Amino acid sequence: MSDENQLVQLTTEFKKATDEVKKLGEDITGKMAHGEKITADLKEQADNALTLMNGFKARVDELEQKLARRGEEGEKQQHKTFGEQFVESQNFKSLSESNSQRGRADMQFKATITLATTDAAGSAGDLVQNTRLPGMIMQPERRLTVRDLITPGRMDGNVLEYVQETGFTNNAGMVAETALKPQSDIQFELKNTSAKVIAHWVKASRQIMSDAPMLASYIDGKLRYGLAYKEEQQLLNGDGTGQNLLGIIPQATAYSAPLTVTGATTLDTLRLAMLQAVLAEFPATGHVLNPIDWAGIELTKDADGRYIIGQPQGVASPTMWGLPVVATQAITSGKFLTGAFKLGAQLFDRWQSRVEVATENEDDFVKNLVTILAEERLALAVYRPEAFIYGDIAPAVTP
């Protein structure tokens, strides 16, 4: 009888012995529950059944291990290299054991060695190991800092109302005794906006989320980054229609140089924009530039070839005329935004950025899928459009 057939027979006998032990165990448990005495005969039957079951179990385990070793040896033999097969061949062994110094040992190979992984002769693809780099190669992420320039806030409900100063006529003057005092005019307008939702989601299997913990954290970070990416575009460029925020640039004041500077450069333009904000009673707190334009400014040299803005080996934070510079692709190249971000605008978070995982969808539940949702809800208030100056800048030119 073959080992495979013997294993089937022993497995059947082992199951019968196991059922007998279970039956006797239930019988003894029932008698003990009713306070009946367990006879010596019943104990002996249980001991014999247990011994028989353990004997079958040991023989089944021994045969299973034997068959497993045989399979491993067969697989190993199947995947031996041709060099290993030649060294182990009978011709080579006879030659190596011979006292003669001369002789010949050969081995014929009828198939061409290939990278195939099939069972065909000459298939050696299973011997090739893949090169796997650990972790994941992540996509580059934009440096997001526009939010950091704006005063943060929280709101309740969906609608945000605020008062925007639209005009101020200052008629303050010197007044003589008993004379009529001059009247100044301040104009206000009630503005309102609603909180807008930024969201996106992906699907994943529960298995991959459990088996690759790093993937879960990567998806979390990537989804949050996607929200921040869209948020930055909306804070600057949102047109206020539909579900878009009304961004700062559509509300900003057009650049108009308060004074004339002969041969004005890009650096001069940014300084004059700061002056324009100061004259609106809102001193600027930062500049927003496209990375291309900021690189052009940093590369500007004087007539002697020396860099005007810092040195290549410097590590100082980007600044211009004492104010921080935010370099982001969310603003078009050739444009700039200078303003009082801290006082002129405020960002209100109704829902802060969050990531949620759910299997509430019935189809997801039965398929072991999860939906990963990232969202935030926010509103933007621009209190004083004059506090923000938006205009054109020419590319920096190196003399």
C-alpha positions as CSV (number, residue, x, y, z in Angstrom):
1,M,0.0,0.0,0.0
2,S,1.3,3.4,-0.9
3,D,2.0,6.0,1.7
4,E,-0.7,8.2,0.3
5,N,-3.4,5.5,0.6
6,Q,-2.1,4.5,4.1
7,L,-2.4,8.2,5.2
8,V,-6.1,8.2,4.0
9,Q,-6.8,5.0,5.9
10,L,-5.1,6.1,9.1
11,T,-6.9,9.5,9.0
12,T,-10.2,7.6,8.9
13,E,-9.3,5.5,11.8
14,F,-8.1,8.5,13.7
15,K,-11.4,10.2,13.2
16,K,-13.3,7.1,14.5
17,A,-11.1,7.0,17.6
18,T,-11.6,10.7,18.2
19,D,-15.4,10.3,18.0
20,E,-15.2,7.4,20.5
21,V,-13.2,9.5,22.9
22,K,-15.7,12.4,22.6
23,K,-18.6,10.0,23.1
24,L,-17.1,8.5,26.3
25,G,-16.1,12.0,27.6
26,E,-19.7,13.2,27.2
27,D,-21.0,10.1,28.9
28,I,-18.7,10.6,31.9
29,T,-19.5,14.4,32.1
30,G,-23.3,13.6,32.1
31,K,-23.0,11.0,34.9
32,M,-20.9,13.4,37.0
33,A,-23.5,16.1,36.5
34,H,-26.2,13.8,37.9
35,G,-24.0,12.7,40.8
36,E,-23.6,9.2,39.5
37,K,-20.4,7.2,40.3
38,I,-18.0,6.6,37.5
39,T,-17.3,2.8,37.3
40,A,-13.8,1.4,36.9
41,D,-14.9,-0.3,33.6
42,L,-16.0,3.1,32.1
43,K,-12.7,4.7,33.1
44,E,-10.8,1.8,31.5
45,Q,-12.8,2.2,28.3
46,A,-12.0,5.9,28.2
47,D,-8.2,5.3,28.8
48,N,-8.1,2.7,26.1
49,A,-9.9,4.9,23.6
50,L,-7.6,7.8,24.4
51,T,-4.5,5.6,24.0
52,L,-5.8,4.3,20.6
53,M,-6.6,7.9,19.4
54,N,-3.1,9.1,20.4
55,G,-1.5,6.2,18.5
56,F,-3.4,7.0,15.3
57,K,-2.5,10.7,15.7
58,A,1.3,9.9,16.0
59,R,1.2,7.7,12.9
60,V,-0.8,10.3,10.9
61,D,1.7,13.0,11.8
62,E,4.7,10.7,10.9
63,L,3.2,10.0,7.5
64,E,2.4,13.6,6.8
65,Q,5.9,14.7,7.6
66,K,7.3,11.9,5.5
67,L,5.2,13.0,2.5
68,A,6.1,16.7,3.1
69,R,9.8,15.9,3.0
70,R,9.4,13.9,-0.1
71,G,7.7,16.8,-1.8
72,E,10.4,19.2,-0.7
73,E,13.1,16.9,-2.0
74,G,11.3,16.5,-5.3
75,E,10.9,20.2,-5.7
76,K,14.5,20.8,-4.8
77,Q,15.6,18.3,-7.3
78,Q,13.4,19.8,-9.9
79,H,14.9,23.3,-9.4
80,K,18.6,22.2,-9.3
81,T,20.9,24.0,-11.6
82,F,22.5,22.1,-14.5
83,G,25.8,22.5,-12.7
84,E,24.5,20.8,-9.6
85,Q,22.9,18.0,-11.6
86,F,26.3,17.5,-13.4
87,V,28.3,17.2,-10.2
88,E,25.7,14.8,-8.8
89,S,25.6,12.7,-11.9
90,Q,26.9,9.1,-11.9
91,N,29.5,9.8,-14.7
92,F,31.1,12.6,-12.7
93,K,31.1,10.6,-9.5
94,S,32.8,7.6,-11.3
95,L,35.5,9.8,-12.7
96,S,36.2,11.5,-9.4
97,E,36.5,8.2,-7.6
98,S,38.7,6.7,-10.3
99,N,42.5,6.3,-9.6
100,S,43.2,7.3,-13.2
101,Q,44.2,10.8,-13.9
102,R,42.5,10.8,-17.2
103,G,39.0,10.2,-18.3
104,R,35.8,11.9,-19.4
105,A,32.5,12.6,-17.9
106,D,29.7,14.2,-19.8
107,M,26.0,14.9,-19.4
108,Q,23.6,15.7,-22.2
109,F,21.0,18.5,-21.9
110,K,18.3,18.3,-24.5
111,A,16.7,21.7,-23.7
112,T,17.8,25.3,-24.0
113,I,18.0,27.1,-20.7
114,T,15.5,29.9,-20.5
115,L,13.8,32.2,-18.0
116,A,10.5,30.3,-18.4
117,T,8.8,29.3,-15.2
118,T,6.7,26.4,-16.7
119,D,7.3,22.7,-16.2
120,A,9.0,22.4,-19.6
121,A,12.6,21.2,-19.9
122,G,15.2,23.9,-19.6
123,S,12.9,26.3,-17.6
124,A,15.1,28.0,-15.0
125,G,13.0,31.1,-14.3
126,D,12.2,30.0,-10.8
127,L,15.9,30.2,-9.9
128,V,15.9,34.0,-10.5
129,Q,15.1,36.1,-7.5
130,N,13.4,39.4,-7.8
131,T,15.0,42.6,-6.4
132,R,12.5,44.3,-4.1
133,L,13.2,47.6,-2.5
134,P,11.6,48.1,0.8
135,G,8.8,50.7,1.4
136,M,7.2,52.8,-1.3
137,I,8.4,55.5,-3.6
138,M,6.3,58.5,-2.7
139,Q,5.2,61.3,-5.1
140,P,6.6,64.7,-4.4
141,E,4.4,67.1,-2.4
142,R,4.1,70.8,-2.7
143,R,5.2,73.0,0.2
144,L,2.0,74.5,1.5
145,T,2.2,77.6,3.6
146,V,-0.5,80.1,2.5
147,R,-2.7,78.9,5.4
148,D,0.1,79.7,7.8
149,L,0.0,83.3,6.7
150,I,-3.7,83.7,7.6
151,T,-5.2,84.1,11.1
152,P,-7.0,80.9,12.0
153,G,-10.5,80.8,13.5
154,R,-13.5,78.5,14.3
155,M,-17.2,78.9,13.4
156,D,-20.5,77.5,14.4
157,G,-23.2,76.8,11.8
158,N,-23.0,77.0,8.1
159,V,-23.2,80.8,7.4
160,L,-20.4,83.2,8.4
161,E,-21.4,86.9,8.6
162,Y,-18.9,89.7,9.0
163,V,-18.7,93.5,8.5
164,Q,-16.3,94.8,5.9
165,E,-15.2,98.4,5.9
166,T,-15.7,99.8,2.4
167,G,-14.7,103.4,2.9
168,F,-13.3,105.9,5.4
169,T,-13.2,109.7,4.9
170,N,-11.1,111.3,7.6
171,N,-12.1,114.9,8.2
172,A,-10.4,115.2,11.5
173,G,-9.0,118.8,12.0
174,M,-8.2,121.6,14.3
175,V,-11.3,123.2,15.9
176,A,-11.6,126.6,17.5
177,E,-13.6,127.1,20.7
178,T,-17.4,126.9,20.1
179,A,-16.8,126.1,16.4
180,L,-18.6,123.3,14.6
181,K,-16.5,120.1,14.6
182,P,-16.0,118.3,11.3
183,Q,-17.7,115.0,10.5
184,S,-15.9,111.9,9.2
185,D,-17.5,109.1,7.2
186,I,-17.0,105.4,7.7
187,Q,-18.8,103.0,5.4
188,F,-19.5,99.4,6.2
189,E,-21.1,96.5,4.4
190,L,-22.4,93.3,5.8
191,K,-20.9,90.3,4.1
192,N,-21.8,86.7,4.4
193,T,-20.3,83.5,3.1
194,S,-21.0,79.8,3.8
195,A,-18.6,77.0,4.8
196,K,-17.5,75.0,1.8
197,V,-16.5,71.3,1.9
198,I,-13.4,69.9,0.3
199,A,-13.4,66.1,0.1
200,H,-12.2,63.0,-1.8
201,W,-12.1,59.3,-1.1
202,V,-10.5,56.0,-2.2
203,K,-11.4,52.3,-1.8
204,A,-9.2,49.6,-0.5
205,S,-9.6,46.0,0.7
206,R,-9.6,45.2,4.4
207,Q,-6.9,42.6,3.8
208,I,-4.3,45.0,2.4
209,M,-5.1,47.5,5.1
210,S,-4.4,44.9,7.7
211,D,-1.4,43.3,6.0
212,A,0.4,46.5,5.1
213,P,0.1,49.0,8.1
214,M,2.4,51.4,6.3
215,L,-0.1,51.7,3.4
216,A,-2.8,52.8,5.8
217,S,-0.7,55.7,7.1
218,Y,0.5,56.6,3.6
219,I,-3.1,56.8,2.3
220,D,-4.0,58.9,5.4
221,G,-1.2,61.4,4.7
222,K,-1.8,61.4,0.9
223,L,-5.5,62.2,1.3
224,R,-4.8,65.0,3.8
225,Y,-2.3,66.4,1.4
226,G,-4.8,66.3,-1.4
227,L,-7.2,68.4,0.8
228,A,-4.4,70.9,1.6
229,Y,-3.4,71.1,-2.1
230,K,-6.9,72.0,-3.2
231,E,-7.4,74.3,-0.2
232,E,-4.4,76.4,-1.1
233,Q,-5.7,77.0,-4.6
234,Q,-9.1,78.0,-3.2
235,L,-7.7,80.4,-0.7
236,L,-5.9,82.3,-3.4
237,N,-8.0,81.8,-6.5
238,G,-11.5,80.6,-5.6
239,D,-14.1,82.6,-7.6
240,G,-16.9,82.3,-5.1
241,T,-19.3,80.5,-7.5
242,G,-21.1,77.3,-6.6
243,Q,-19.1,75.5,-3.9
244,N,-15.9,77.5,-4.4
245,L,-14.5,79.8,-1.8
246,L,-14.1,83.5,-2.7
247,G,-10.4,83.7,-2.6
248,I,-8.1,86.5,-1.7
249,I,-6.8,87.3,-5.3
250,P,-10.3,88.0,-6.8
251,Q,-10.9,90.5,-3.9
252,A,-7.5,92.0,-3.8
253,T,-6.7,95.6,-4.9
254,A,-4.9,96.1,-8.2
255,Y,-1.3,97.2,-7.8
256,S,-0.8,100.9,-8.5
257,A,2.7,102.3,-7.6
258,P,2.2,105.1,-5.0
259,L,5.3,106.8,-6.4
260,T,7.5,106.6,-9.5
261,V,10.8,104.9,-9.3
262,T,13.1,105.2,-12.4
263,G,14.1,101.8,-13.8
264,A,12.0,99.9,-11.2
265,T,12.9,96.2,-10.8
266,T,10.9,93.3,-9.4
267,L,12.3,94.0,-6.0
268,D,11.2,97.6,-6.3
269,T,7.7,96.5,-7.3
270,L,7.3,94.3,-4.2
271,R,8.5,97.2,-2.0
272,L,6.0,99.6,-3.6
273,A,3.2,97.1,-3.1
274,M,4.1,97.0,0.6
275,L,3.8,100.8,0.6
276,Q,0.4,100.6,-1.1
277,A,-0.8,98.3,1.7
278,V,0.6,100.7,4.4
279,L,-1.2,103.6,2.9
280,A,-4.4,101.5,3.2
281,E,-3.6,101.4,6.9
282,F,-2.9,97.6,6.8
283,P,0.9,97.0,6.8
284,A,1.8,93.9,4.7
285,T,2.9,90.8,6.5
286,G,4.0,88.6,3.6
287,H,4.5,88.0,-0.2
288,V,3.2,85.1,-2.3
289,L,5.1,84.3,-5.5
290,N,5.4,81.6,-8.0
291,P,8.6,79.5,-7.5
292,I,9.8,80.5,-10.9
293,D,9.7,84.2,-10.0
294,W,11.2,83.6,-6.6
295,A,14.1,81.7,-8.2
296,G,14.6,84.5,-10.6
297,I,14.8,87.0,-7.7
298,E,17.3,84.8,-5.8
299,L,19.5,84.4,-8.8
300,T,19.7,88.2,-9.4
301,K,23.3,89.4,-9.3
302,D,24.9,92.9,-9.2
303,A,27.3,94.2,-11.8
304,D,30.2,92.3,-10.1
305,G,28.4,89.0,-10.3
306,R,27.5,88.9,-6.6
307,Y,24.1,87.6,-5.5
308,I,21.8,90.3,-4.2
309,I,19.5,88.0,-2.2
310,G,21.7,86.0,0.2
311,Q,24.3,83.4,-0.8
312,P,23.9,79.9,-2.4
313,Q,25.1,78.2,0.8
314,G,22.8,80.1,3.0
315,V,19.9,78.4,4.8
316,A,17.9,81.4,5.9
317,S,14.1,81.3,5.3
318,P,12.9,83.1,2.2
319,T,12.3,86.8,3.0
320,M,11.9,90.0,0.9
321,W,12.1,93.5,2.5
322,G,11.8,91.8,5.9
323,L,8.6,89.9,5.1
324,P,8.3,86.1,4.6
325,V,7.9,84.8,1.0
326,V,5.6,81.9,0.2
327,A,6.6,80.3,-3.0
328,T,3.7,78.2,-4.4
329,Q,2.5,77.1,-7.8
330,A,-1.0,78.1,-6.8
331,I,-0.2,81.6,-8.0
332,T,0.5,82.2,-11.7
333,S,4.1,82.9,-12.8
334,G,4.5,86.7,-13.5
335,K,2.0,87.6,-10.7
336,F,2.5,88.5,-7.1
337,L,0.3,89.0,-4.0
338,T,1.5,91.2,-1.1
339,G,-0.7,92.0,1.8
340,A,-1.6,92.0,5.5
341,F,-2.6,88.4,5.7
342,K,-2.9,88.4,9.5
343,L,-5.3,91.3,9.8
344,G,-6.9,91.5,6.3
345,A,-8.3,88.0,6.2
346,Q,-9.3,85.1,8.5
347,L,-9.8,81.4,7.8
348,F,-12.6,79.6,9.7
349,D,-12.5,75.9,10.1
350,R,-16.0,74.3,10.5
351,W,-14.6,70.8,10.1
352,Q,-10.9,70.4,10.5
353,S,-9.1,68.1,8.1
354,R,-10.0,64.5,9.0
355,V,-9.9,61.0,7.5
356,E,-12.6,58.4,8.2
357,V,-12.9,54.7,7.3
358,A,-16.2,53.0,6.8
359,T,-17.8,49.8,5.6
360,E,-21.4,51.0,5.8
361,N,-22.1,50.3,2.2
362,E,-23.6,46.8,1.9
363,D,-21.6,46.0,-1.2
364,D,-18.4,47.0,0.5
365,F,-19.3,44.9,3.6
366,V,-19.8,41.7,1.7
367,K,-16.7,42.3,-0.5
368,N,-14.3,43.1,2.4
369,L,-13.8,46.6,1.0
370,V,-13.4,49.9,3.0
371,T,-14.1,53.4,1.9
372,I,-11.5,55.9,3.1
373,L,-12.9,59.5,3.1
374,A,-10.9,62.7,3.7
375,E,-12.7,66.0,4.1
376,E,-12.7,69.5,5.6
377,R,-15.2,72.3,5.8
378,L,-14.1,75.9,5.9
379,A,-14.9,79.5,5.2
380,L,-12.7,82.5,4.3
381,A,-13.4,86.1,5.3
382,V,-11.5,89.0,3.7
383,Y,-12.1,92.0,5.9
384,R,-10.3,94.6,3.9
385,P,-9.6,94.2,0.2
386,E,-7.3,97.2,0.3
387,A,-5.0,95.1,2.5
388,F,-4.0,92.9,-0.4
389,I,-2.2,94.1,-3.5
390,Y,-2.1,91.9,-6.6
391,G,-0.3,92.7,-9.8
392,D,2.3,91.8,-12.4
393,I,6.0,91.4,-12.0
394,A,8.6,91.1,-14.8
395,P,11.0,88.2,-14.8
396,A,14.2,89.0,-12.9
397,V,17.1,89.9,-15.2
398,T,20.7,89.3,-14.3
399,P,23.0,92.1,-15.6
